[in-house]
Amino acid sequence: MRLASATLDSPVGRLLAVVWDGRLCTLTFDADAASTREHLLARFGTDLFPAHRDPAGVCMRLRAYFRGELEALDDVEVDLAGTPFQEKVWAELRRIRPGSTRSYADVASAVGEPKALRAVGMAAARNPAVLVVPCHRVVASDGSLHGFSGGIERKRWLLVHEGALLA
């Protein structure tokens, strides 16, 4: 299986997963959005992929995550094709454990760029694999919820689901 896709209905909406050579390269809430199609066209030259029931076991792991197995996504292999800075930020985001949050300043410091808060925010916004690269776990320094491509209500739901926020 070189390239495959699957959609999955979840508590936070319909998800689209695209896998390339056994590694997740896209996981998005907006399966039909123009921006998702543009990203896929730019990377693969097409936005149509062979449908698969569960490419690389991603759907099974997502279902487990939504059932409460919060670490089910930890070992999903990814191939995200970002810039070197984006890749550093995304790797750091994957180190944020379920049930916890970090500020944009914390992430910027962790990647060795303590003044790059805006750049960290942009890298998080361009994250092509939501949930697996948990950009929803990044909050403002005062703990408020900002900047999530899936919308603040989804971010809130995910953080409550993981126990980082009270309902």
C-alpha positions as YAML, in Angstrom:
chain: A
units: angstrom
residues:
- id: 1
  name: MET
  ca: [0.00, 0.00, 0.00]
- id: 2
  name: ARG
  ca: [1.75, 3.17, -1.14]
- id: 3
  name: LEU
  ca: [-1.07, 5.69, -0.78]
- id: 4
  name: ALA
  ca: [-4.43, 5.20, 0.89]
- id: 5
  name: SER
  ca: [-7.11, 7.22, 2.62]
- id: 6
  name: ALA
  ca: [-9.97, 6.63, 5.00]
- id: 7
  name: THR
  ca: [-12.65, 8.74, 6.61]
- id: 8
  name: LEU
  ca: [-13.85, 8.24, 10.14]
- id: 9
  name: ASP
  ca: [-16.78, 9.73, 11.99]
- id: 10
  name: SER
  ca: [-15.72, 10.85, 15.45]
- id: 11
  name: PRO
  ca: [-17.13, 12.81, 18.40]
- id: 12
  name: VAL
  ca: [-15.44, 15.91, 16.98]
- id: 13
  name: GLY
  ca: [-16.60, 15.43, 13.40]
- id: 14
  name: ARG
  ca: [-15.57, 13.58, 10.31]
- id: 15
  name: LEU
  ca: [-11.83, 12.95, 9.96]
- id: 16
  name: LEU
  ca: [-9.82, 12.24, 6.83]
- id: 17
  name: ALA
  ca: [-6.62, 10.23, 7.15]
- id: 18
  name: VAL
  ca: [-4.14, 9.88, 4.29]
- id: 19
  name: VAL
  ca: [-1.28, 7.39, 4.62]
- id: 20
  name: TRP
  ca: [1.80, 7.19, 2.41]
- id: 21
  name: ASP
  ca: [3.95, 4.05, 2.61]
- id: 22
  name: GLY
  ca: [2.52, 3.11, 6.01]
- id: 23
  name: ARG
  ca: [3.05, 6.56, 7.55]
- id: 24
  name: LEU
  ca: [0.35, 9.11, 8.28]
- id: 25
  name: CYS
  ca: [0.82, 12.26, 6.23]
- id: 26
  name: THR
  ca: [-2.57, 13.94, 6.72]
- id: 27
  name: LEU
  ca: [-5.23, 13.80, 9.39]
- id: 28
  name: THR
  ca: [-7.75, 16.60, 9.15]
- id: 29
  name: PHE
  ca: [-11.21, 17.55, 10.34]
- id: 30
  name: ASP
  ca: [-12.02, 19.21, 7.05]
- id: 31
  name: ALA
  ca: [-12.03, 16.33, 4.59]
- id: 32
  name: ASP
  ca: [-13.87, 18.34, 1.97]
- id: 33
  name: ALA
  ca: [-12.26, 21.75, 2.57]
- id: 34
  name: ALA
  ca: [-10.50, 23.52, -0.26]
- id: 35
  name: SER
  ca: [-7.40, 23.99, 1.92]
- id: 36
  name: THR
  ca: [-7.14, 20.24, 2.50]
- id: 37
  name: ARG
  ca: [-7.45, 19.55, -1.21]
- id: 38
  name: GLU
  ca: [-4.82, 22.21, -1.99]
- id: 39
  name: HIS
  ca: [-2.41, 20.66, 0.53]
- id: 40
  name: LEU
  ca: [-2.89, 17.18, -0.93]
- id: 41
  name: LEU
  ca: [-2.60, 18.42, -4.52]
- id: 42
  name: ALA
  ca: [0.63, 20.25, -3.68]
- id: 43
  name: ARG
  ca: [2.18, 17.25, -1.99]
- id: 44
  name: PHE
  ca: [0.91, 14.36, -4.13]
- id: 45
  name: GLY
  ca: [-0.34, 15.90, -7.36]
- id: 46
  name: THR
  ca: [-3.86, 14.66, -6.63]
- id: 47
  name: ASP
  ca: [-6.53, 14.93, -3.98]
- id: 48
  name: LEU
  ca: [-8.09, 11.56, -4.79]
- id: 49
  name: PHE
  ca: [-6.66, 8.51, -3.07]
- id: 50
  name: PRO
  ca: [-7.59, 4.85, -3.00]
- id: 51
  name: ALA
  ca: [-10.01, 4.28, -0.14]
- id: 52
  name: HIS
  ca: [-8.88, 1.81, 2.47]
- id: 53
  name: ARG
  ca: [-10.74, 0.56, 5.53]
- id: 54
  name: ASP
  ca: [-7.94, 1.29, 7.96]
- id: 55
  name: PRO
  ca: [-4.66, 2.43, 6.41]
- id: 56
  name: ALA
  ca: [-1.71, 1.64, 8.69]
- id: 57
  name: GLY
  ca: [-4.14, 1.00, 11.57]
- id: 58
  name: VAL
  ca: [-4.77, 4.73, 12.01]
- id: 59
  name: CYS
  ca: [-8.57, 4.39, 12.24]
- id: 60
  name: MET
  ca: [-8.32, 1.66, 14.86]
- id: 61
  name: ARG
  ca: [-6.01, 3.87, 16.94]
- id: 62
  name: LEU
  ca: [-8.30, 6.87, 16.55]
- id: 63
  name: ARG
  ca: [-11.28, 4.83, 17.77]
- id: 64
  name: ALA
  ca: [-9.23, 3.70, 20.78]
- id: 65
  name: TYR
  ca: [-8.28, 7.31, 21.52]
- id: 66
  name: PHE
  ca: [-11.91, 8.39, 21.46]
- id: 67
  name: ARG
  ca: [-12.82, 5.44, 23.74]
- id: 68
  name: GLY
  ca: [-10.41, 6.87, 26.30]
- id: 69
  name: GLU
  ca: [-7.13, 5.15, 25.45]
- id: 70
  name: LEU
  ca: [-5.45, 8.54, 25.25]
- id: 71
  name: GLU
  ca: [-2.00, 7.23, 24.36]
- id: 72
  name: ALA
  ca: [-3.27, 5.15, 21.41]
- id: 73
  name: LEU
  ca: [-1.92, 7.70, 18.92]
- id: 74
  name: ASP
  ca: [1.58, 7.94, 20.40]
- id: 75
  name: ASP
  ca: [3.23, 5.40, 18.12]
- id: 76
  name: VAL
  ca: [1.54, 6.38, 14.85]
- id: 77
  name: GLU
  ca: [4.37, 6.91, 12.37]
- id: 78
  name: VAL
  ca: [4.17, 10.19, 10.48]
- id: 79
  name: ASP
  ca: [5.62, 11.67, 7.30]
- id: 80
  name: LEU
  ca: [4.57, 15.32, 7.41]
- id: 81
  name: ALA
  ca: [6.91, 17.01, 4.90]
- id: 82
  name: GLY
  ca: [7.27, 20.30, 6.76]
- id: 83
  name: THR
  ca: [10.10, 22.78, 6.89]
- id: 84
  name: PRO
  ca: [12.91, 21.94, 9.33]
- id: 85
  name: PHE
  ca: [11.44, 24.39, 11.86]
- id: 86
  name: GLN
  ca: [7.91, 22.97, 11.48]
- id: 87
  name: GLU
  ca: [9.25, 19.44, 11.92]
- id: 88
  name: LYS
  ca: [11.01, 20.49, 15.16]
- id: 89
  name: VAL
  ca: [7.83, 22.10, 16.48]
- id: 90
  name: TRP
  ca: [5.65, 19.13, 15.48]
- id: 91
  name: ALA
  ca: [8.08, 16.71, 17.16]
- id: 92
  name: GLU
  ca: [7.93, 18.82, 20.32]
- id: 93
  name: LEU
  ca: [4.12, 18.85, 20.21]
- id: 94
  name: ARG
  ca: [4.16, 15.06, 20.16]
- id: 95
  name: ARG
  ca: [6.06, 15.15, 23.47]
- id: 96
  name: ILE
  ca: [3.14, 16.89, 25.22]
- id: 97
  name: ARG
  ca: [1.38, 14.11, 27.11]
- id: 98
  name: PRO
  ca: [-2.39, 13.64, 27.13]
- id: 99
  name: GLY
  ca: [-3.97, 15.48, 30.03]
- id: 100
  name: SER
  ca: [-1.41, 18.28, 29.97]
- id: 101
  name: THR
  ca: [-0.91, 21.51, 28.08]
- id: 102
  name: ARG
  ca: [2.04, 23.75, 27.28]
- id: 103
  name: SER
  ca: [2.17, 27.37, 26.22]
- id: 104
  name: TYR
  ca: [3.43, 28.62, 22.89]
- id: 105
  name: ALA
  ca: [6.34, 30.14, 24.85]
- id: 106
  name: ASP
  ca: [7.14, 26.74, 26.39]
- id: 107
  name: VAL
  ca: [7.23, 25.12, 22.96]
- id: 108
  name: ALA
  ca: [9.34, 27.94, 21.49]
- id: 109
  name: SER
  ca: [11.88, 27.54, 24.30]
- id: 110
  name: ALA
  ca: [11.91, 23.75, 23.92]
- id: 111
  name: VAL
  ca: [12.84, 24.02, 20.22]
- id: 112
  name: GLY
  ca: [15.61, 26.48, 21.01]
- id: 113
  name: GLU
  ca: [13.84, 29.58, 19.70]
- id: 114
  name: PRO
  ca: [12.43, 31.31, 22.81]
- id: 115
  name: LYS
  ca: [11.32, 34.42, 20.90]
- id: 116
  name: ALA
  ca: [9.59, 32.51, 18.10]
- id: 117
  name: LEU
  ca: [6.11, 32.35, 19.64]
- id: 118
  name: ARG
  ca: [4.44, 33.51, 16.43]
- id: 119
  name: ALA
  ca: [6.39, 31.01, 14.34]
- id: 120
  name: VAL
  ca: [5.40, 28.21, 16.73]
- id: 121
  name: GLY
  ca: [1.78, 29.30, 16.37]
- id: 122
  name: MET
  ca: [2.08, 29.23, 12.57]
- id: 123
  name: ALA
  ca: [3.69, 25.77, 12.64]
- id: 124
  name: ALA
  ca: [0.88, 24.51, 14.86]
- id: 125
  name: ALA
  ca: [-1.69, 26.05, 12.50]
- id: 126
  name: ARG
  ca: [-0.09, 24.26, 9.54]
- id: 127
  name: ASN
  ca: [0.02, 20.91, 11.33]
- id: 128
  name: PRO
  ca: [-1.21, 18.39, 8.74]
- id: 129
  name: ALA
  ca: [-1.95, 15.63, 11.29]
- id: 130
  name: VAL
  ca: [-4.30, 16.92, 14.00]
- id: 131
  name: LEU
  ca: [-4.66, 14.75, 17.10]
- id: 132
  name: VAL
  ca: [-1.56, 12.68, 16.27]
- id: 133
  name: VAL
  ca: [0.49, 15.88, 16.42]
- id: 134
  name: PRO
  ca: [-1.52, 17.30, 19.33]
- id: 135
  name: CYS
  ca: [-1.50, 21.02, 18.60]
- id: 136
  name: HIS
  ca: [-4.72, 21.22, 20.64]
- id: 137
  name: ARG
  ca: [-2.54, 20.85, 23.76]
- id: 138
  name: VAL
  ca: [-0.89, 24.24, 23.16]
- id: 139
  name: VAL
  ca: [-2.54, 27.14, 24.97]
- id: 140
  name: ALA
  ca: [-1.81, 30.81, 25.61]
- id: 141
  name: SER
  ca: [0.51, 31.68, 28.52]
- id: 142
  name: ASP
  ca: [-2.51, 32.59, 30.65]
- id: 143
  name: GLY
  ca: [-4.08, 29.18, 29.95]
- id: 144
  name: SER
  ca: [-6.74, 30.49, 27.58]
- id: 145
  name: LEU
  ca: [-7.61, 28.62, 24.42]
- id: 146
  name: HIS
  ca: [-6.49, 30.17, 21.14]
- id: 147
  name: GLY
  ca: [-5.55, 29.19, 17.65]
- id: 148
  name: PHE
  ca: [-6.80, 25.76, 16.71]
- id: 149
  name: SER
  ca: [-7.51, 24.93, 13.06]
- id: 150
  name: GLY
  ca: [-10.43, 22.75, 14.12]
- id: 151
  name: GLY
  ca: [-12.03, 25.57, 16.11]
- id: 152
  name: ILE
  ca: [-11.99, 26.44, 19.80]
- id: 153
  name: GLU
  ca: [-14.98, 24.22, 20.66]
- id: 154
  name: ARG
  ca: [-13.19, 21.15, 19.27]
- id: 155
  name: LYS
  ca: [-10.04, 22.14, 21.14]
- id: 156
  name: ARG
  ca: [-12.05, 22.47, 24.35]
- id: 157
  name: TRP
  ca: [-13.75, 19.08, 23.77]
- id: 158
  name: LEU
  ca: [-10.38, 17.37, 23.19]
- id: 159
  name: LEU
  ca: [-8.81, 18.90, 26.30]
- id: 160
  name: VAL
  ca: [-11.82, 17.90, 28.42]
- id: 161
  name: HIS
  ca: [-11.68, 14.39, 26.89]
- id: 162
  name: GLU
  ca: [-8.01, 14.15, 27.87]
- id: 163
  name: GLY
  ca: [-8.60, 15.52, 31.37]
- id: 164
  name: ALA
  ca: [-6.61, 18.74, 30.85]
- id: 165
  name: LEU
  ca: [-9.76, 20.87, 31.37]
- id: 166
  name: LEU
  ca: [-12.86, 20.45, 33.46]
- id: 167
  name: ALA
  ca: [-16.13, 20.22, 31.55]
...
